Amino acid sequence: MHYRDAGVDLDRADRLVAWLKQRLPRSPIGAFGSAFPLAHLSSYQDPVLVATTDGVGTKILLLAQYERWTTVGNDVVAMCINDLLAQGAHPLFFLDYYATVQLDEKIFRGVVDGIVQALEPGNVPLIGGETAELPGFFREGVPLDVAGFAVGIVERERLASPQRLHEGDRLLGLPSSGPHSNGYSLIRAILEEASPPESVLEFLLSPTVIYWDVDRAFQEGWVTAAVHVTGGGIPGNLSRILPEHLDAHVQFTWEIPEGFRWLMARGEVPTEEAMRVWNLGIGMILVVPSSQFETAQKHFPNGVWMGELVRGSGQVRLS
């Protein structure tokens, strides 16, 4: 027998590695580990490395159904990079893990292109990763899974921390492009019972926003903390950054996008549950000192004021 008889095609894998080397000429594809130079980081006085890892979740099943492979790549980058940005960290490099039943060159190239294109605005290199054929591992209808790994750097004094938050700080919400990569198990359950209009379907398939400008906001010092709104929604994620003596008073000053309203209506999802599952139109929340709020609004003209920090006990209040 040959490895191909067991479901793993080494020749096809070699062809894709050769393509990767052409696609990523600056990355050490094929080595046992990925090297990243540090000399250009010598200007940091007290640097802290921040590392994140994440995936696309069950959104990948919906994206696979409509063959949105570049969106798969975009979203695995977005979920990791947005976590770094929320910590105040400047992204340095990215790695990926790609697992599939059987390598499909079209799918693989689409996903990798999506990763590379998503990283380009931040000039972040894809420096390596792992590609695995796993015959017999996935259940029928699950073509692949992808995970990402990102590392960033931040001066310790600018690292997002509850100790940097104060009563009266304002909350600035940055719009999402859709559910991003969260709550898709509930979304798919709703879609089994109802077919969405085209506008809602595109909303559900939309690539996750990467909030690159948040990096600049932290670097310039007029943002002291940020919240990446992922699983747990606004209350679940906002509570993660609060000190014990402050509450976040959140007010609904924005209109919930049509796509979420359709899901809530067709799935009979209570508002409280929807708040815990989806971002409801806000993908990132910036915490800004009141004296800097006008500056923040100028840099993020699409941002919405959505409340402030008040004296309390580390809770999120919704009104």
Backbone torsions as a table, in degrees:
resi	resn	phi	psi	omega
1	MET	NA	156.8	173.7
2	HIS	-116.1	161.6	179.5
3	TYR	-56.4	-34.5	-180.0
4	ARG	-60.9	-33.9	179.1
5	ASP	-65.0	-25.0	178.7
6	ALA	-91.6	-0.6	175.0
7	GLY	107.6	3.0	-178.7
8	VAL	-117.4	119.4	-176.6
9	ASP	-103.9	100.9	-178.1
10	LEU	-67.2	-34.1	179.6
11	ASP	-65.0	-41.4	178.3
12	ARG	-65.8	-40.1	177.4
13	ALA	-61.4	-41.4	179.0
14	ASP	-63.9	-38.2	178.3
15	ARG	-63.5	-38.9	-179.3
16	LEU	-72.4	-33.7	175.0
17	VAL	-64.4	-41.1	177.7
18	ALA	-62.4	-40.3	177.6
19	TRP	-64.8	-41.1	178.5
20	LEU	-59.9	-40.8	179.9
21	LYS	-62.2	-35.1	176.8
22	GLN	-74.5	-38.6	-177.2
23	ARG	-71.2	-32.2	-176.4
24	LEU	-126.2	68.9	-174.3
25	PRO	-64.1	-21.9	-178.7
26	ARG	-89.2	-6.2	-177.2
27	SER	-100.5	144.6	-177.0
28	PRO	-81.1	61.1	-178.7
29	ILE	-65.8	129.5	178.6
30	GLY	107.2	-17.6	177.6
31	ALA	-76.3	168.6	-179.2
32	PHE	-78.6	-16.6	176.8
33	GLY	-151.9	165.1	-177.8
34	SER	-106.8	129.1	-178.1
35	ALA	-101.1	140.4	178.6
36	PHE	-132.8	120.0	-177.9
37	PRO	-70.5	148.1	-176.6
38	LEU	-115.7	-4.2	-173.3
39	ALA	-59.1	-35.9	-177.0
40	HIS	-73.9	-2.8	179.2
41	LEU	-99.3	12.1	-175.2
42	SER	-66.5	-15.0	-179.5
43	SER	-74.7	-14.2	179.0
44	TYR	-72.1	136.4	-178.9
45	GLN	-87.4	-44.7	-178.9
46	ASP	-140.3	70.8	-171.6
47	PRO	-74.1	145.6	174.3
48	VAL	-124.5	130.1	174.5
49	LEU	-86.6	138.8	177.5
50	VAL	-122.5	130.2	-177.6
51	ALA	-122.4	141.7	178.1
52	THR	-136.9	157.5	172.9
53	THR	-145.9	143.5	-178.3
54	ASP	-164.2	174.3	178.0
55	GLY	-135.8	-166.7	-177.8
56	VAL	-101.6	-11.0	-179.7
57	GLY	67.1	-158.3	-176.0
58	THR	-77.5	-1.1	170.5
59	LYS	-58.0	-27.3	-177.6
60	ILE	-60.8	-29.2	178.8
61	LEU	-68.9	-39.9	177.9
62	LEU	-70.5	-41.7	178.4
63	LEU	-64.4	-37.0	178.4
64	ALA	-66.6	-37.8	-179.9
65	GLN	-59.2	-35.8	-178.5
66	TYR	-106.4	11.7	175.6
67	GLU	54.2	46.2	176.7
68	ARG	-95.6	67.4	-172.1
69	TRP	-69.2	-37.8	179.2
70	THR	-65.6	-29.9	176.9
71	THR	-67.7	-36.1	174.4
72	VAL	-56.5	-47.1	179.4
73	GLY	-64.2	-43.9	178.5
74	ASN	-58.6	-45.1	-172.4
75	ASP	-70.7	-34.0	178.6
76	VAL	-68.5	-31.1	173.5
77	VAL	-69.6	-48.2	-175.2
78	ALA	-58.9	-42.8	-176.5
79	MET	-65.2	-32.2	178.0
80	CYS	-81.7	-49.2	-176.0
81	ILE	-64.2	-40.1	178.9
82	ASN	-63.1	-33.2	175.0
83	ASP	-65.1	-41.4	176.8
84	LEU	-61.9	-47.7	-177.2
85	LEU	-61.2	-36.6	179.3
86	ALA	-65.7	-23.0	176.9
87	GLN	-85.5	-7.1	-175.5
88	GLY	87.2	11.1	-175.0
89	ALA	-91.4	140.1	174.9
90	HIS	-84.7	118.9	-176.8
91	PRO	-64.0	134.4	-178.8
92	LEU	-104.8	-50.8	-177.7
93	PHE	-156.3	168.1	-173.6
94	PHE	-139.2	144.7	172.2
95	LEU	-131.6	158.1	-179.6
96	ASP	-132.9	159.0	172.8
97	TYR	-126.3	121.6	-175.5
98	TYR	-120.6	116.0	-179.6
99	ALA	-122.7	137.8	-176.3
100	THR	-151.1	160.8	175.8
101	VAL	-64.9	-48.3	-179.6
102	GLN	-149.7	131.0	-177.4
103	LEU	-61.6	126.0	173.9
104	ASP	-114.3	118.4	-172.3
105	GLU	-61.7	-39.1	179.8
106	LYS	-63.4	-46.9	-179.6
107	ILE	-65.0	-46.5	-178.2
108	PHE	-59.3	-46.8	-179.3
109	ARG	-65.2	-36.6	178.2
110	GLY	-63.8	-44.8	-179.9
111	VAL	-65.0	-46.5	-179.3
112	VAL	-64.2	-41.1	176.3
113	ASP	-59.9	-39.8	177.6
114	GLY	-62.5	-39.3	177.8
115	ILE	-64.3	-49.6	-176.9
116	VAL	-63.6	-44.5	179.6
117	GLN	-63.3	-37.5	179.8
118	ALA	-67.5	-31.6	-177.4
119	LEU	-81.6	-23.6	-172.7
120	GLU	-56.7	-44.0	-178.0
121	PRO	-59.4	-28.0	178.7
122	GLY	-96.5	3.0	-178.5
123	ASN	53.6	41.5	-179.1
124	VAL	-101.7	124.2	-178.4
125	PRO	-82.2	144.5	165.9
126	LEU	-86.9	106.6	-170.4
127	ILE	-100.0	-2.4	178.5
128	GLY	165.7	-171.8	179.6
129	GLY	162.9	-159.2	-178.2
130	GLU	-142.9	136.0	175.4
131	THR	-121.8	125.1	-174.3
132	ALA	-131.2	130.3	168.7
133	GLU	-93.2	125.1	-174.8
134	LEU	-128.1	70.9	178.8
135	PRO	-61.0	135.0	179.6
136	GLY	85.3	-4.6	-175.5
137	PHE	-88.6	-40.4	-176.6
138	PHE	-91.2	148.7	173.5
139	ARG	-76.9	163.3	-177.4
140	GLU	-59.7	135.7	179.1
141	GLY	92.5	-5.8	177.3
142	VAL	-107.3	100.3	-172.1
143	PRO	-78.9	-27.1	-175.3
144	LEU	-168.8	168.7	169.2
145	ASP	-140.3	148.4	-177.0
146	VAL	-134.8	137.6	174.3
147	ALA	-129.6	154.6	179.3
148	GLY	-125.7	157.2	179.5
149	PHE	-138.9	128.0	-177.4
150	ALA	-134.2	147.1	177.9
151	VAL	-128.5	135.9	178.1
152	GLY	-132.2	177.4	-177.3
153	ILE	-137.2	146.7	179.6
154	VAL	-152.9	145.1	170.6
155	GLU	-64.6	137.6	-176.5
156	ARG	-54.5	-37.4	-177.7
157	GLU	-69.8	-17.9	178.5
158	ARG	-103.1	-1.9	178.6
159	LEU	-62.2	127.3	-179.4
160	ALA	-56.1	130.6	-176.3
161	SER	-153.1	143.4	176.7
162	PRO	-57.5	-27.1	-178.8
163	GLN	-66.9	-15.6	-178.4
164	ARG	-92.5	-1.2	-176.7
165	LEU	-95.1	148.1	-176.4
166	HIS	-138.1	154.5	174.8
167	GLU	-57.7	134.8	-179.3
168	GLY	96.1	-11.8	175.3
169	ASP	-58.9	142.1	-177.7
170	ARG	-94.8	155.1	177.2
171	LEU	-109.0	122.1	178.9
172	LEU	-114.0	116.7	-178.6
173	GLY	-92.2	131.2	177.4
174	LEU	-101.8	131.4	-173.9
175	PRO	-61.5	145.7	172.1
176	SER	-91.6	168.9	177.1
177	SER	-99.0	-5.1	-176.3
178	GLY	162.3	-155.2	177.7
179	PRO	-70.6	-3.7	-174.6
180	HIS	58.9	-116.2	179.7
181	SER	-128.0	40.2	-176.5
182	ASN	-134.0	144.9	175.3
183	GLY	79.3	17.3	-175.2
184	TYR	-78.3	-16.2	173.2
185	SER	-67.1	-41.0	175.7
186	LEU	-69.5	-40.7	178.9
187	ILE	-59.7	-46.3	-178.7
188	ARG	-65.9	-33.3	176.7
189	ALA	-65.4	-38.4	177.8
190	ILE	-67.9	-40.6	-178.6
191	LEU	-67.2	-22.5	175.8
192	GLU	-68.7	-22.2	-177.8
193	GLU	-102.7	-18.5	-175.8
194	ALA	-151.4	141.2	177.4
195	SER	-92.4	127.4	-177.3
196	PRO	-80.0	154.1	170.2
197	PRO	-64.5	162.4	-175.0
198	GLU	-57.0	-39.4	-178.2
199	SER	-64.2	-38.1	179.1
200	VAL	-71.7	-40.2	178.3
201	LEU	-59.3	-45.4	179.0
202	GLU	-63.6	-35.7	175.8
203	PHE	-60.1	-42.9	-178.8
204	LEU	-72.3	-27.1	-179.3
205	LEU	-92.5	-2.5	-172.0
206	SER	-66.5	144.5	177.3
207	PRO	-65.2	147.7	177.0
208	THR	-70.6	135.9	176.4
209	VAL	-68.1	139.4	170.5
210	ILE	-108.3	122.2	-170.9
211	TYR	-91.5	64.6	-175.7
212	TRP	-56.8	-35.9	-175.9
213	ASP	-66.4	-16.0	177.4
214	VAL	-64.9	-29.5	176.6
215	ASP	-58.0	-49.3	179.6
216	ARG	-62.3	-39.6	-179.4
217	ALA	-59.4	-43.2	177.5
218	PHE	-68.3	-42.1	-178.7
219	GLN	-59.7	-39.1	-178.5
220	GLU	-83.3	-10.0	169.7
221	GLY	87.1	9.2	-179.7
222	TRP	-100.7	9.9	168.4
223	VAL	-126.1	130.9	-176.9
224	THR	-104.4	-17.9	178.6
225	ALA	-160.4	161.2	177.5
226	ALA	-148.1	156.6	-179.0
227	VAL	-126.9	122.1	172.9
228	HIS	-88.6	114.3	-174.1
229	VAL	-83.1	99.1	-179.2
230	THR	-118.4	-144.1	178.9
231	GLY	-58.7	130.4	-173.7
232	GLY	109.8	-12.9	176.1
233	GLY	65.0	-163.9	-177.2
234	ILE	-63.9	-49.8	-178.3
235	PRO	-66.1	-39.8	-176.9
236	GLY	-67.7	-32.8	-178.9
237	ASN	-91.4	-35.1	178.8
238	LEU	-64.6	-34.2	-180.0
239	SER	-65.9	-20.4	-176.7
240	ARG	-69.5	-22.0	-175.9
241	ILE	-104.1	-3.5	-171.9
242	LEU	-81.8	137.3	170.7
243	PRO	-74.7	167.7	-174.2
244	GLU	-66.8	-20.3	-174.8
245	HIS	-100.8	5.9	-178.7
246	LEU	-128.5	146.1	170.4
247	ASP	-111.8	157.9	171.6
248	ALA	-105.2	116.6	177.5
249	HIS	-94.0	104.5	-176.1
250	VAL	-99.8	130.4	177.8
251	GLN	-118.3	139.8	179.6
252	PHE	-77.6	86.7	179.4
253	THR	-99.6	0.5	-178.5
254	TRP	-119.7	159.7	178.8
255	GLU	-89.7	128.7	177.6
256	ILE	-65.6	127.4	-177.6
257	PRO	-57.3	153.3	-177.4
258	GLU	-53.8	-41.3	-177.2
259	GLY	-59.8	-42.3	178.2
260	PHE	-68.9	-39.3	179.0
261	ARG	-63.3	-37.4	176.7
262	TRP	-64.0	-45.4	179.5
263	LEU	-61.4	-43.7	-178.8
264	MET	-64.4	-39.5	-179.2
265	ALA	-71.4	-50.1	-176.3
266	ARG	-69.9	-32.3	179.4
267	GLY	-93.3	0.0	-176.3
268	GLU	49.4	47.7	-177.8
269	VAL	-89.1	119.6	178.2
270	PRO	-60.4	149.4	-179.1
271	THR	-56.9	-41.8	-179.5
272	GLU	-61.0	-40.2	178.2
273	GLU	-68.6	-42.7	178.8
274	ALA	-59.9	-37.5	178.7
275	MET	-63.2	-30.5	-177.5
276	ARG	-85.2	-20.9	-173.7
277	VAL	-100.0	-42.5	-172.9
278	TRP	-118.2	165.5	-180.0
279	ASN	-82.5	-14.1	177.0
280	LEU	54.5	30.3	173.7
281	GLY	106.9	-5.0	179.6
282	ILE	-121.6	112.1	-175.7
283	GLY	-95.1	-22.0	179.2
284	MET	-147.1	139.4	177.2
285	ILE	-119.3	126.2	177.2
286	LEU	-100.5	138.1	173.0
287	VAL	-101.0	119.4	-170.8
288	VAL	-126.5	130.0	172.9
289	PRO	-55.3	143.5	-176.2
290	SER	-56.7	-33.3	-178.9
291	SER	-69.8	-17.3	-177.2
292	GLN	-108.0	4.8	-171.7
293	PHE	-66.5	-37.4	177.8
294	GLU	-63.6	-39.6	176.5
295	THR	-60.3	-44.0	-179.7
296	ALA	-62.7	-41.2	-179.6
297	GLN	-65.5	-33.7	178.0
298	LYS	-67.5	-39.2	-179.1
299	HIS	-77.9	-25.6	179.8
300	PHE	-127.6	72.9	-175.5
301	PRO	-62.7	-20.7	178.0
302	ASN	-89.5	-2.4	179.3
303	GLY	-72.5	155.3	-179.4
304	VAL	-123.9	137.0	172.2
305	TRP	-67.9	129.7	-176.4
306	MET	-134.6	21.0	174.9
307	GLY	132.9	-164.8	-177.7
308	GLU	-156.5	171.6	177.1
309	LEU	-90.3	134.4	-178.7
310	VAL	-130.5	164.2	179.1
311	ARG	-62.3	137.2	-177.5
312	GLY	-177.6	-140.5	-174.5
313	SER	-141.2	34.8	176.8
314	GLY	82.3	25.0	-177.0
315	GLN	-107.9	161.6	173.7
316	VAL	-106.9	120.6	178.3
317	ARG	-103.7	130.1	-179.9
318	LEU	-110.6	136.2	177.4
319	SER	-148.3	NA	NA
